[in-house]
Amino acid sequence: MSNKEKYNQAFMETLEVSENELAGLTYTGIPAWDSVGHMALMAAVEDAFDIMMETDDIIDFSSYEKGMEILSKKYDVEF
């Protein structure tokens, strides 16, 4: 499974969205991505890539695209 597939899977399973809903998805943009959903998503992303994200990165993780940017720049995850 590619990193992009792992990333997408974390979103789809945690927030119960389909793959075609991911582009442009933002924090609080859907009811499932509230504060509780955000923490569940962060845990799923950390598990998928076997990383431990810094608090500032968890706070800055405000959209589907921003998450990929953070993971690429700070955690060496290639998409």
mmJSON file of the N, C-alpha and C atoms, coordinates in Angstrom:
{"data_MODEL":{"atom_site":{
"group_PDB":["ATOM","ATOM","ATOM","ATOM","ATOM","ATOM","ATOM","ATOM","ATOM","ATOM","ATOM","ATOM","ATOM","ATOM","ATOM","ATOM","ATOM","ATOM","ATOM","ATOM","ATOM","ATOM","ATOM","ATOM","ATOM","ATOM","ATOM","ATOM","ATOM","ATOM","ATOM","ATOM","ATOM","ATOM","ATOM","ATOM","ATOM","ATOM","ATOM","ATOM","ATOM","ATOM","ATOM","ATOM","ATOM","ATOM","ATOM","ATOM","ATOM","ATOM","ATOM","ATOM","ATOM","ATOM","ATOM","ATOM","ATOM","ATOM","ATOM","ATOM","ATOM","ATOM","ATOM","ATOM","ATOM","ATOM","ATOM","ATOM","ATOM","ATOM","ATOM","ATOM","ATOM","ATOM","ATOM","ATOM","ATOM","ATOM","ATOM","ATOM","ATOM","ATOM","ATOM","ATOM","ATOM","ATOM","ATOM","ATOM","ATOM","ATOM","ATOM","ATOM","ATOM","ATOM","ATOM","ATOM","ATOM","ATOM","ATOM","ATOM","ATOM","ATOM","ATOM","ATOM","ATOM","ATOM","ATOM","ATOM","ATOM","ATOM","ATOM","ATOM","ATOM","ATOM","ATOM","ATOM","ATOM","ATOM","ATOM","ATOM","ATOM","ATOM","ATOM","ATOM","ATOM","ATOM","ATOM","ATOM","ATOM","ATOM","ATOM","ATOM","ATOM","ATOM","ATOM","ATOM","ATOM","ATOM","ATOM","ATOM","ATOM","ATOM","ATOM","ATOM","ATOM","ATOM","ATOM","ATOM","ATOM","ATOM","ATOM","ATOM","ATOM","ATOM","ATOM","ATOM","ATOM","ATOM","ATOM","ATOM","ATOM","ATOM","ATOM","ATOM","ATOM","ATOM","ATOM","ATOM","ATOM","ATOM","ATOM","ATOM","ATOM","ATOM","ATOM","ATOM","ATOM","ATOM","ATOM","ATOM","ATOM","ATOM","ATOM","ATOM","ATOM","ATOM","ATOM","ATOM","ATOM","ATOM","ATOM","ATOM","ATOM","ATOM","ATOM","ATOM","ATOM","ATOM","ATOM","ATOM","ATOM","ATOM","ATOM","ATOM","ATOM","ATOM","ATOM","ATOM","ATOM","ATOM","ATOM","ATOM","ATOM","ATOM","ATOM","ATOM","ATOM","ATOM","ATOM","ATOM","ATOM","ATOM","ATOM","ATOM","ATOM","ATOM","ATOM","ATOM","ATOM","ATOM","ATOM","ATOM","ATOM","ATOM","ATOM","ATOM","ATOM"],
"id":[1,2,3,4,5,6,7,8,9,10,11,12,13,14,15,16,17,18,19,20,21,22,23,24,25,26,27,28,29,30,31,32,33,34,35,36,37,38,39,40,41,42,43,44,45,46,47,48,49,50,51,52,53,54,55,56,57,58,59,60,61,62,63,64,65,66,67,68,69,70,71,72,73,74,75,76,77,78,79,80,81,82,83,84,85,86,87,88,89,90,91,92,93,94,95,96,97,98,99,100,101,102,103,104,105,106,107,108,109,110,111,112,113,114,115,116,117,118,119,120,121,122,123,124,125,126,127,128,129,130,131,132,133,134,135,136,137,138,139,140,141,142,143,144,145,146,147,148,149,150,151,152,153,154,155,156,157,158,159,160,161,162,163,164,165,166,167,168,169,170,171,172,173,174,175,176,177,178,179,180,181,182,183,184,185,186,187,188,189,190,191,192,193,194,195,196,197,198,199,200,201,202,203,204,205,206,207,208,209,210,211,212,213,214,215,216,217,218,219,220,221,222,223,224,225,226,227,228,229,230,231,232,233,234,235,236,237],
"type_symbol":["N","C","C","N","C","C","N","C","C","N","C","C","N","C","C","N","C","C","N","C","C","N","C","C","N","C","C","N","C","C","N","C","C","N","C","C","N","C","C","N","C","C","N","C","C","N","C","C","N","C","C","N","C","C","N","C","C","N","C","C","N","C","C","N","C","C","N","C","C","N","C","C","N","C","C","N","C","C","N","C","C","N","C","C","N","C","C","N","C","C","N","C","C","N","C","C","N","C","C","N","C","C","N","C","C","N","C","C","N","C","C","N","C","C","N","C","C","N","C","C","N","C","C","N","C","C","N","C","C","N","C","C","N","C","C","N","C","C","N","C","C","N","C","C","N","C","C","N","C","C","N","C","C","N","C","C","N","C","C","N","C","C","N","C","C","N","C","C","N","C","C","N","C","C","N","C","C","N","C","C","N","C","C","N","C","C","N","C","C","N","C","C","N","C","C","N","C","C","N","C","C","N","C","C","N","C","C","N","C","C","N","C","C","N","C","C","N","C","C","N","C","C","N","C","C","N","C","C","N","C","C","N","C","C","N","C","C"],
"label_atom_id":["N","CA","C","N","CA","C","N","CA","C","N","CA","C","N","CA","C","N","CA","C","N","CA","C","N","CA","C","N","CA","C","N","CA","C","N","CA","C","N","CA","C","N","CA","C","N","CA","C","N","CA","C","N","CA","C","N","CA","C","N","CA","C","N","CA","C","N","CA","C","N","CA","C","N","CA","C","N","CA","C","N","CA","C","N","CA","C","N","CA","C","N","CA","C","N","CA","C","N","CA","C","N","CA","C","N","CA","C","N","CA","C","N","CA","C","N","CA","C","N","CA","C","N","CA","C","N","CA","C","N","CA","C","N","CA","C","N","CA","C","N","CA","C","N","CA","C","N","CA","C","N","CA","C","N","CA","C","N","CA","C","N","CA","C","N","CA","C","N","CA","C","N","CA","C","N","CA","C","N","CA","C","N","CA","C","N","CA","C","N","CA","C","N","CA","C","N","CA","C","N","CA","C","N","CA","C","N","CA","C","N","CA","C","N","CA","C","N","CA","C","N","CA","C","N","CA","C","N","CA","C","N","CA","C","N","CA","C","N","CA","C","N","CA","C","N","CA","C","N","CA","C","N","CA","C","N","CA","C","N","CA","C","N","CA","C","N","CA","C","N","CA","C","N","CA","C"],
"label_alt_id":[null,null,null,null,null,null,null,null,null,null,null,null,null,null,null,null,null,null,null,null,null,null,null,null,null,null,null,null,null,null,null,null,null,null,null,null,null,null,null,null,null,null,null,null,null,null,null,null,null,null,null,null,null,null,null,null,null,null,null,null,null,null,null,null,null,null,null,null,null,null,null,null,null,null,null,null,null,null,null,null,null,null,null,null,null,null,null,null,null,null,null,null,null,null,null,null,null,null,null,null,null,null,null,null,null,null,null,null,null,null,null,null,null,null,null,null,null,null,null,null,null,null,null,null,null,null,null,null,null,null,null,null,null,null,null,null,null,null,null,null,null,null,null,null,null,null,null,null,null,null,null,null,null,null,null,null,null,null,null,null,null,null,null,null,null,null,null,null,null,null,null,null,null,null,null,null,null,null,null,null,null,null,null,null,null,null,null,null,null,null,null,null,null,null,null,null,null,null,null,null,null,null,null,null,null,null,null,null,null,null,null,null,null,null,null,null,null,null,null,null,null,null,null,null,null,null,null,null,null,null,null,null,null,null,null,null,null],
"label_comp_id":["MET","MET","MET","SER","SER","SER","ASN","ASN","ASN","LYS","LYS","LYS","GLU","GLU","GLU","LYS","LYS","LYS","TYR","TYR","TYR","ASN","ASN","ASN","GLN","GLN","GLN","ALA","ALA","ALA","PHE","PHE","PHE","MET","MET","MET","GLU","GLU","GLU","THR","THR","THR","LEU","LEU","LEU","GLU","GLU","GLU","VAL","VAL","VAL","SER","SER","SER","GLU","GLU","GLU","ASN","ASN","ASN","GLU","GLU","GLU","LEU","LEU","LEU","ALA","ALA","ALA","GLY","GLY","GLY","LEU","LEU","LEU","THR","THR","THR","TYR","TYR","TYR","THR","THR","THR","GLY","GLY","GLY","ILE","ILE","ILE","PRO","PRO","PRO","ALA","ALA","ALA","TRP","TRP","TRP","ASP","ASP","ASP","SER","SER","SER","VAL","VAL","VAL","GLY","GLY","GLY","HIS","HIS","HIS","MET","MET","MET","ALA","ALA","ALA","LEU","LEU","LEU","MET","MET","MET","ALA","ALA","ALA","ALA","ALA","ALA","VAL","VAL","VAL","GLU","GLU","GLU","ASP","ASP","ASP","ALA","ALA","ALA","PHE","PHE","PHE","ASP","ASP","ASP","ILE","ILE","ILE","MET","MET","MET","MET","MET","MET","GLU","GLU","GLU","THR","THR","THR","ASP","ASP","ASP","ASP","ASP","ASP","ILE","ILE","ILE","ILE","ILE","ILE","ASP","ASP","ASP","PHE","PHE","PHE","SER","SER","SER","SER","SER","SER","TYR","TYR","TYR","GLU","GLU","GLU","LYS","LYS","LYS","GLY","GLY","GLY","MET","MET","MET","GLU","GLU","GLU","ILE","ILE","ILE","LEU","LEU","LEU","SER","SER","SER","LYS","LYS","LYS","LYS","LYS","LYS","TYR","TYR","TYR","ASP","ASP","ASP","VAL","VAL","VAL","GLU","GLU","GLU","PHE","PHE","PHE"],
"label_asym_id":["A","A","A","A","A","A","A","A","A","A","A","A","A","A","A","A","A","A","A","A","A","A","A","A","A","A","A","A","A","A","A","A","A","A","A","A","A","A","A","A","A","A","A","A","A","A","A","A","A","A","A","A","A","A","A","A","A","A","A","A","A","A","A","A","A","A","A","A","A","A","A","A","A","A","A","A","A","A","A","A","A","A","A","A","A","A","A","A","A","A","A","A","A","A","A","A","A","A","A","A","A","A","A","A","A","A","A","A","A","A","A","A","A","A","A","A","A","A","A","A","A","A","A","A","A","A","A","A","A","A","A","A","A","A","A","A","A","A","A","A","A","A","A","A","A","A","A","A","A","A","A","A","A","A","A","A","A","A","A","A","A","A","A","A","A","A","A","A","A","A","A","A","A","A","A","A","A","A","A","A","A","A","A","A","A","A","A","A","A","A","A","A","A","A","A","A","A","A","A","A","A","A","A","A","A","A","A","A","A","A","A","A","A","A","A","A","A","A","A","A","A","A","A","A","A","A","A","A","A","A","A","A","A","A","A","A","A"],
"label_entity_id":["1","1","1","1","1","1","1","1","1","1","1","1","1","1","1","1","1","1","1","1","1","1","1","1","1","1","1","1","1","1","1","1","1","1","1","1","1","1","1","1","1","1","1","1","1","1","1","1","1","1","1","1","1","1","1","1","1","1","1","1","1","1","1","1","1","1","1","1","1","1","1","1","1","1","1","1","1","1","1","1","1","1","1","1","1","1","1","1","1","1","1","1","1","1","1","1","1","1","1","1","1","1","1","1","1","1","1","1","1","1","1","1","1","1","1","1","1","1","1","1","1","1","1","1","1","1","1","1","1","1","1","1","1","1","1","1","1","1","1","1","1","1","1","1","1","1","1","1","1","1","1","1","1","1","1","1","1","1","1","1","1","1","1","1","1","1","1","1","1","1","1","1","1","1","1","1","1","1","1","1","1","1","1","1","1","1","1","1","1","1","1","1","1","1","1","1","1","1","1","1","1","1","1","1","1","1","1","1","1","1","1","1","1","1","1","1","1","1","1","1","1","1","1","1","1","1","1","1","1","1","1","1","1","1","1","1","1"],
"label_seq_id":[1,1,1,2,2,2,3,3,3,4,4,4,5,5,5,6,6,6,7,7,7,8,8,8,9,9,9,10,10,10,11,11,11,12,12,12,13,13,13,14,14,14,15,15,15,16,16,16,17,17,17,18,18,18,19,19,19,20,20,20,21,21,21,22,22,22,23,23,23,24,24,24,25,25,25,26,26,26,27,27,27,28,28,28,29,29,29,30,30,30,31,31,31,32,32,32,33,33,33,34,34,34,35,35,35,36,36,36,37,37,37,38,38,38,39,39,39,40,40,40,41,41,41,42,42,42,43,43,43,44,44,44,45,45,45,46,46,46,47,47,47,48,48,48,49,49,49,50,50,50,51,51,51,52,52,52,53,53,53,54,54,54,55,55,55,56,56,56,57,57,57,58,58,58,59,59,59,60,60,60,61,61,61,62,62,62,63,63,63,64,64,64,65,65,65,66,66,66,67,67,67,68,68,68,69,69,69,70,70,70,71,71,71,72,72,72,73,73,73,74,74,74,75,75,75,76,76,76,77,77,77,78,78,78,79,79,79],
"pdbx_PDB_ins_code":[null,null,null,null,null,null,null,null,null,null,null,null,null,null,null,null,null,null,null,null,null,null,null,null,null,null,null,null,null,null,null,null,null,null,null,null,null,null,null,null,null,null,null,null,null,null,null,null,null,null,null,null,null,null,null,null,null,null,null,null,null,null,null,null,null,null,null,null,null,null,null,null,null,null,null,null,null,null,null,null,null,null,null,null,null,null,null,null,null,null,null,null,null,null,null,null,null,null,null,null,null,null,null,null,null,null,null,null,null,null,null,null,null,null,null,null,null,null,null,null,null,null,null,null,null,null,null,null,null,null,null,null,null,null,null,null,null,null,null,null,null,null,null,null,null,null,null,null,null,null,null,null,null,null,null,null,null,null,null,null,null,null,null,null,null,null,null,null,null,null,null,null,null,null,null,null,null,null,null,null,null,null,null,null,null,null,null,null,null,null,null,null,null,null,null,null,null,null,null,null,null,null,null,null,null,null,null,null,null,null,null,null,null,null,null,null,null,null,null,null,null,null,null,null,null,null,null,null,null,null,null,null,null,null,null,null,null],
"Cartn_x":[0.852,0.0,0.894,0.614,1.414,1.105,1.977,1.75,0.469,0.191,-1.046,-2.266,-2.205,-3.31,-3.479,-2.366,-2.435,-3.065,-2.634,-3.146,-4.653,-5.029,-6.449,-7.264,-6.737,-7.438,-7.69,-6.713,-6.874,-8.052,-8.13,-9.241,-10.574,-10.591,-11.852,-12.423,-11.563,-12.033,-12.415,-11.603,-11.841,-13.029,-13.086,-14.119,-15.311,-15.235,-16.319,-16.699,-15.684,-15.891,-15.366,-15.795,-15.308,-14.067,-13.333,-12.087,-12.317,-13.449,-13.704,-14.093,-14.261,-14.563,-13.314,-12.159,-10.951,-10.354,-10.269,-9.665,-10.441,-9.724,-10.353,-11.02,-10.944,-11.571,-10.841,-11.589,-10.981,-11.555,-10.756,-11.174,-12.462,-13.437,-14.794,-15.589,-15.033,-15.751,-16.875,-16.771,-17.831,-18.049,-19.244,-19.515,-18.554,-18.116,-17.238,-15.856,-15.43,-14.098,-14.209,-14.655,-14.695,-13.457,-13.421,-12.22,-11.952,-13.001,-12.835,-12.409,-13.043,-12.672,-11.245,-10.823,-9.453,-8.442,-8.674,-7.73,-7.725,-8.883,-8.951,-8.194,-8.345,-7.634,-6.128,-5.7,-4.264,-3.701,-4.437,-3.993,-3.894,-4.869,-4.862,-3.682,-3.382,-2.258,-0.942,-0.825,0.393,0.595,-0.467,-0.373,-0.006,-0.612,-0.369,1.096,1.737,3.114,4.132,3.673,4.541,5.375,4.663,5.3,4.592,5.214,4.615,4.683,3.541,3.52,3.663,4.303,4.438,3.101,2.865,1.606,1.313,2.323,2.115,1.651,2.169,1.771,0.336,-0.058,-1.441,-2.402,-2.021,-2.856,-2.907,-1.77,-1.7,-2.344,-2.629,-3.188,-4.657,-4.865,-6.192,-6.944,-6.291,-6.958,-6.257,-6.915,-6.352,-5.005,-4.959,-3.736,-2.656,-3.038,-2.073,-1.434,-2.203,-1.668,-0.564,-0.777,0.265,1.518,1.326,2.459,3.259,2.573,3.24,3.986,3.33,3.96,5.17,5.089,6.207,7.398,7.146,8.229,8.875,8.069,8.609,8.797,8.125,8.187,8.672,9.206,9.797,8.855,7.582,6.606,6.488,6.766,6.695,5.366,4.735,3.458,3.621],
"Cartn_y":[-1.186,0.0,1.245,2.174,3.396,4.324,5.296,6.261,7.047,7.387,8.124,7.265,5.976,5.072,4.94,4.849,4.779,6.051,7.184,8.486,8.581,8.266,8.302,7.356,6.173,5.176,5.715,6.398,6.972,7.95,8.792,9.745,9.035,8.101,7.445,6.634,5.924,5.11,5.959,6.945,7.757,8.699,9.368,10.387,9.881,8.615,7.991,8.813,9.113,9.815,8.937,9.227,8.473,9.165,8.44,8.977,10.234,10.302,11.48,12.715,12.581,13.715,14.293,13.667,14.058,15.389,15.616,16.855,18.061,18.981,20.188,20.027,18.832,18.589,19.378,20.075,20.893,20.551,20.866,20.696,21.483,20.874,21.366,21.56,21.121,21.212,20.195,19.139,18.131,17.839,17.397,17.141,16.135,15.131,14.105,14.641,15.719,16.266,17.414,17.066,18.009,17.748,18.275,18.111,16.646,15.893,14.471,13.702,13.996,13.369,13.704,14.917,15.344,14.481,14.255,13.45,11.994,11.478,10.113,10.035,11.073,11.114,11.188,12.007,12.125,10.783,10.076,8.76,7.789,7.84,6.948,7.265,8.553,8.956,8.523,8.749,8.331,6.82,6.067,4.608,4.186,4.813,4.445,4.623,5.667,5.967,5.697,5.137,4.796,6.006,7.105,8.349,8.877,9.857,10.572,12.049,12.642,14.033,14.995,16.126,17.173,17.894,18.441,19.133,20.242,21.04,22.127,21.604,20.449,19.872,19.354,18.818,18.346,19.535,20.625,21.84,22.414,22.413,22.974,22.089,20.846,19.865,20.232,21.219,21.815,21.402,20.64,20.176,18.931,18.271,17.093,17.446,18.539,18.952,19.41,20.157,20.631,19.447,18.421,17.227,16.581,16.493,15.93,16.796,18.102,19.03,18.823,18.738,18.542,17.209,16.152,14.828,14.782,15.448,15.462,16.231,17.423,18.308,17.886,17.414,17.189,15.725,14.821,13.404,12.497,13.089,12.341,11.319,11.649,10.783,11.29,10.437,10.823,10.409,11.347,11.053,11.034],
"Cartn_z":[0.0,0.0,0.0,-0.886,-0.977,0.209,0.421,1.503,1.277,0.031,-0.278,0.068,-0.235,0.097,1.611,2.339,3.812,4.382,3.851,4.296,4.027,2.798,2.437,3.311,3.559,4.374,5.788,6.358,7.699,7.713,6.709,6.604,6.4,5.45,5.099,6.259,6.971,8.091,9.3,9.614,10.806,10.635,9.494,9.289,8.481,8.059,7.293,6.065,5.257,3.994,2.865,1.658,0.503,-0.06,-0.881,-1.429,-2.266,-2.95,-3.787,-2.974,-1.657,-0.776,-0.11,-0.309,0.427,-0.015,-1.308,-1.809,-1.274,-0.653,-0.127,1.226,1.807,3.108,4.191,5.04,6.091,7.464,8.484,9.867,10.093,10.678,10.921,9.636,8.503,7.236,7.121,7.925,8.021,9.5,9.878,11.3,11.952,11.209,11.791,12.142,11.48,11.761,12.751,13.943,15.06,15.915,17.118,17.944,18.299,18.56,18.883,17.631,16.516,15.253,14.856,15.166,14.847,15.595,16.868,17.65,17.177,16.802,16.27,14.937,14.11,12.836,13.057,14.004,14.28,14.738,15.582,16.046,14.866,13.954,12.788,11.868,11.676,10.832,11.484,12.777,13.487,13.383,13.547,13.43,12.014,11.03,9.634,9.24,9.778,9.392,10.498,11.607,12.736,13.165,13.41,13.844,15.09,15.721,16.835,16.472,16.181,15.73,16.902,16.636,17.64,17.798,18.971,19.266,18.264,17.919,16.961,15.605,15.198,13.915,13.966,15.094,15.263,15.179,15.782,15.743,14.328,13.633,12.279,11.214,11.541,10.599,10.353,9.486,9.337,8.076,7.215,6.004,5.479,4.558,3.9,3.271,2.531,1.856,2.835,3.867,4.862,5.586,5.827,6.469,5.65,4.335,3.469,3.493,3.514,3.566,4.852,5.985,7.281,7.297,6.852,6.867,5.935,4.805,3.847,4.394,4.91,5.34,6.651,7.603,8.947,9.329,8.609,9.012,7.894,6.834,5.714,5.081,5.017,4.342,2.911,1.947,0.539,-0.055,-0.761,-1.409,-2.919],
"occupancy":[1.0,1.0,1.0,1.0,1.0,1.0,1.0,1.0,1.0,1.0,1.0,1.0,1.0,1.0,1.0,1.0,1.0,1.0,1.0,1.0,1.0,1.0,1.0,1.0,1.0,1.0,1.0,1.0,1.0,1.0,1.0,1.0,1.0,1.0,1.0,1.0,1.0,1.0,1.0,1.0,1.0,1.0,1.0,1.0,1.0,1.0,1.0,1.0,1.0,1.0,1.0,1.0,1.0,1.0,1.0,1.0,1.0,1.0,1.0,1.0,1.0,1.0,1.0,1.0,1.0,1.0,1.0,1.0,1.0,1.0,1.0,1.0,1.0,1.0,1.0,1.0,1.0,1.0,1.0,1.0,1.0,1.0,1.0,1.0,1.0,1.0,1.0,1.0,1.0,1.0,1.0,1.0,1.0,1.0,1.0,1.0,1.0,1.0,1.0,1.0,1.0,1.0,1.0,1.0,1.0,1.0,1.0,1.0,1.0,1.0,1.0,1.0,1.0,1.0,1.0,1.0,1.0,1.0,1.0,1.0,1.0,1.0,1.0,1.0,1.0,1.0,1.0,1.0,1.0,1.0,1.0,1.0,1.0,1.0,1.0,1.0,1.0,1.0,1.0,1.0,1.0,1.0,1.0,1.0,1.0,1.0,1.0,1.0,1.0,1.0,1.0,1.0,1.0,1.0,1.0,1.0,1.0,1.0,1.0,1.0,1.0,1.0,1.0,1.0,1.0,1.0,1.0,1.0,1.0,1.0,1.0,1.0,1.0,1.0,1.0,1.0,1.0,1.0,1.0,1.0,1.0,1.0,1.0,1.0,1.0,1.0,1.0,1.0,1.0,1.0,1.0,1.0,1.0,1.0,1.0,1.0,1.0,1.0,1.0,1.0,1.0,1.0,1.0,1.0,1.0,1.0,1.0,1.0,1.0,1.0,1.0,1.0,1.0,1.0,1.0,1.0,1.0,1.0,1.0,1.0,1.0,1.0,1.0,1.0,1.0,1.0,1.0,1.0,1.0,1.0,1.0,1.0,1.0,1.0,1.0,1.0,1.0],
"B_iso_or_equiv":[0.0,0.0,0.0,0.0,0.0,0.0,0.0,0.0,0.0,0.0,0.0,0.0,0.0,0.0,0.0,0.0,0.0,0.0,0.0,0.0,0.0,0.0,0.0,0.0,0.0,0.0,0.0,0.0,0.0,0.0,0.0,0.0,0.0,0.0,0.0,0.0,0.0,0.0,0.0,0.0,0.0,0.0,0.0,0.0,0.0,0.0,0.0,0.0,0.0,0.0,0.0,0.0,0.0,0.0,0.0,0.0,0.0,0.0,0.0,0.0,0.0,0.0,0.0,0.0,0.0,0.0,0.0,0.0,0.0,0.0,0.0,0.0,0.0,0.0,0.0,0.0,0.0,0.0,0.0,0.0,0.0,0.0,0.0,0.0,0.0,0.0,0.0,0.0,0.0,0.0,0.0,0.0,0.0,0.0,0.0,0.0,0.0,0.0,0.0,0.0,0.0,0.0,0.0,0.0,0.0,0.0,0.0,0.0,0.0,0.0,0.0,0.0,0.0,0.0,0.0,0.0,0.0,0.0,0.0,0.0,0.0,0.0,0.0,0.0,0.0,0.0,0.0,0.0,0.0,0.0,0.0,0.0,0.0,0.0,0.0,0.0,0.0,0.0,0.0,0.0,0.0,0.0,0.0,0.0,0.0,0.0,0.0,0.0,0.0,0.0,0.0,0.0,0.0,0.0,0.0,0.0,0.0,0.0,0.0,0.0,0.0,0.0,0.0,0.0,0.0,0.0,0.0,0.0,0.0,0.0,0.0,0.0,0.0,0.0,0.0,0.0,0.0,0.0,0.0,0.0,0.0,0.0,0.0,0.0,0.0,0.0,0.0,0.0,0.0,0.0,0.0,0.0,0.0,0.0,0.0,0.0,0.0,0.0,0.0,0.0,0.0,0.0,0.0,0.0,0.0,0.0,0.0,0.0,0.0,0.0,0.0,0.0,0.0,0.0,0.0,0.0,0.0,0.0,0.0,0.0,0.0,0.0,0.0,0.0,0.0,0.0,0.0,0.0,0.0,0.0,0.0,0.0,0.0,0.0,0.0,0.0,0.0],
"pdbx_formal_charge":[null,null,null,null,null,null,null,null,null,null,null,null,null,null,null,null,null,null,null,null,null,null,null,null,null,null,null,null,null,null,null,null,null,null,null,null,null,null,null,null,null,null,null,null,null,null,null,null,null,null,null,null,null,null,null,null,null,null,null,null,null,null,null,null,null,null,null,null,null,null,null,null,null,null,null,null,null,null,null,null,null,null,null,null,null,null,null,null,null,null,null,null,null,null,null,null,null,null,null,null,null,null,null,null,null,null,null,null,null,null,null,null,null,null,null,null,null,null,null,null,null,null,null,null,null,null,null,null,null,null,null,null,null,null,null,null,null,null,null,null,null,null,null,null,null,null,null,null,null,null,null,null,null,null,null,null,null,null,null,null,null,null,null,null,null,null,null,null,null,null,null,null,null,null,null,null,null,null,null,null,null,null,null,null,null,null,null,null,null,null,null,null,null,null,null,null,null,null,null,null,null,null,null,null,null,null,null,null,null,null,null,null,null,null,null,null,null,null,null,null,null,null,null,null,null,null,null,null,null,null,null,null,null,null,null,null,null],
"auth_seq_id":[1,1,1,2,2,2,3,3,3,4,4,4,5,5,5,6,6,6,7,7,7,8,8,8,9,9,9,10,10,10,11,11,11,12,12,12,13,13,13,14,14,14,15,15,15,16,16,16,17,17,17,18,18,18,19,19,19,20,20,20,21,21,21,22,22,22,23,23,23,24,24,24,25,25,25,26,26,26,27,27,27,28,28,28,29,29,29,30,30,30,31,31,31,32,32,32,33,33,33,34,34,34,35,35,35,36,36,36,37,37,37,38,38,38,39,39,39,40,40,40,41,41,41,42,42,42,43,43,43,44,44,44,45,45,45,46,46,46,47,47,47,48,48,48,49,49,49,50,50,50,51,51,51,52,52,52,53,53,53,54,54,54,55,55,55,56,56,56,57,57,57,58,58,58,59,59,59,60,60,60,61,61,61,62,62,62,63,63,63,64,64,64,65,65,65,66,66,66,67,67,67,68,68,68,69,69,69,70,70,70,71,71,71,72,72,72,73,73,73,74,74,74,75,75,75,76,76,76,77,77,77,78,78,78,79,79,79],
"auth_comp_id":["MET","MET","MET","SER","SER","SER","ASN","ASN","ASN","LYS","LYS","LYS","GLU","GLU","GLU","LYS","LYS","LYS","TYR","TYR","TYR","ASN","ASN","ASN","GLN","GLN","GLN","ALA","ALA","ALA","PHE","PHE","PHE","MET","MET","MET","GLU","GLU","GLU","THR","THR","THR","LEU","LEU","LEU","GLU","GLU","GLU","VAL","VAL","VAL","SER","SER","SER","GLU","GLU","GLU","ASN","ASN","ASN","GLU","GLU","GLU","LEU","LEU","LEU","ALA","ALA","ALA","GLY","GLY","GLY","LEU","LEU","LEU","THR","THR","THR","TYR","TYR","TYR","THR","THR","THR","GLY","GLY","GLY","ILE","ILE","ILE","PRO","PRO","PRO","ALA","ALA","ALA","TRP","TRP","TRP","ASP","ASP","ASP","SER","SER","SER","VAL","VAL","VAL","GLY","GLY","GLY","HIS","HIS","HIS","MET","MET","MET","ALA","ALA","ALA","LEU","LEU","LEU","MET","MET","MET","ALA","ALA","ALA","ALA","ALA","ALA","VAL","VAL","VAL","GLU","GLU","GLU","ASP","ASP","ASP","ALA","ALA","ALA","PHE","PHE","PHE","ASP","ASP","ASP","ILE","ILE","ILE","MET","MET","MET","MET","MET","MET","GLU","GLU","GLU","THR","THR","THR","ASP","ASP","ASP","ASP","ASP","ASP","ILE","ILE","ILE","ILE","ILE","ILE","ASP","ASP","ASP","PHE","PHE","PHE","SER","SER","SER","SER","SER","SER","TYR","TYR","TYR","GLU","GLU","GLU","LYS","LYS","LYS","GLY","GLY","GLY","MET","MET","MET","GLU","GLU","GLU","ILE","ILE","ILE","LEU","LEU","LEU","SER","SER","SER","LYS","LYS","LYS","LYS","LYS","LYS","TYR","TYR","TYR","ASP","ASP","ASP","VAL","VAL","VAL","GLU","GLU","GLU","PHE","PHE","PHE"],
"auth_asym_id":["A","A","A","A","A","A","A","A","A","A","A","A","A","A","A","A","A","A","A","A","A","A","A","A","A","A","A","A","A","A","A","A","A","A","A","A","A","A","A","A","A","A","A","A","A","A","A","A","A","A","A","A","A","A","A","A","A","A","A","A","A","A","A","A","A","A","A","A","A","A","A","A","A","A","A","A","A","A","A","A","A","A","A","A","A","A","A","A","A","A","A","A","A","A","A","A","A","A","A","A","A","A","A","A","A","A","A","A","A","A","A","A","A","A","A","A","A","A","A","A","A","A","A","A","A","A","A","A","A","A","A","A","A","A","A","A","A","A","A","A","A","A","A","A","A","A","A","A","A","A","A","A","A","A","A","A","A","A","A","A","A","A","A","A","A","A","A","A","A","A","A","A","A","A","A","A","A","A","A","A","A","A","A","A","A","A","A","A","A","A","A","A","A","A","A","A","A","A","A","A","A","A","A","A","A","A","A","A","A","A","A","A","A","A","A","A","A","A","A","A","A","A","A","A","A","A","A","A","A","A","A","A","A","A","A","A","A"],
"auth_atom_id":["N","CA","C","N","CA","C","N","CA","C","N","CA","C","N","CA","C","N","CA","C","N","CA","C","N","CA","C","N","CA","C","N","CA","C","N","CA","C","N","CA","C","N","CA","C","N","CA","C","N","CA","C","N","CA","C","N","CA","C","N","CA","C","N","CA","C","N","CA","C","N","CA","C","N","CA","C","N","CA","C","N","CA","C","N","CA","C","N","CA","C","N","CA","C","N","CA","C","N","CA","C","N","CA","C","N","CA","C","N","CA","C","N","CA","C","N","CA","C","N","CA","C","N","CA","C","N","CA","C","N","CA","C","N","CA","C","N","CA","C","N","CA","C","N","CA","C","N","CA","C","N","CA","C","N","CA","C","N","CA","C","N","CA","C","N","CA","C","N","CA","C","N","CA","C","N","CA","C","N","CA","C","N","CA","C","N","CA","C","N","CA","C","N","CA","C","N","CA","C","N","CA","C","N","CA","C","N","CA","C","N","CA","C","N","CA","C","N","CA","C","N","CA","C","N","CA","C","N","CA","C","N","CA","C","N","CA","C","N","CA","C","N","CA","C","N","CA","C","N","CA","C","N","CA","C","N","CA","C","N","CA","C","N","CA","C","N","CA","C","N","CA","C","N","CA","C"],
"pdbx_PDB_model_num":[1,1,1,1,1,1,1,1,1,1,1,1,1,1,1,1,1,1,1,1,1,1,1,1,1,1,1,1,1,1,1,1,1,1,1,1,1,1,1,1,1,1,1,1,1,1,1,1,1,1,1,1,1,1,1,1,1,1,1,1,1,1,1,1,1,1,1,1,1,1,1,1,1,1,1,1,1,1,1,1,1,1,1,1,1,1,1,1,1,1,1,1,1,1,1,1,1,1,1,1,1,1,1,1,1,1,1,1,1,1,1,1,1,1,1,1,1,1,1,1,1,1,1,1,1,1,1,1,1,1,1,1,1,1,1,1,1,1,1,1,1,1,1,1,1,1,1,1,1,1,1,1,1,1,1,1,1,1,1,1,1,1,1,1,1,1,1,1,1,1,1,1,1,1,1,1,1,1,1,1,1,1,1,1,1,1,1,1,1,1,1,1,1,1,1,1,1,1,1,1,1,1,1,1,1,1,1,1,1,1,1,1,1,1,1,1,1,1,1,1,1,1,1,1,1,1,1,1,1,1,1,1,1,1,1,1,1]
}}}
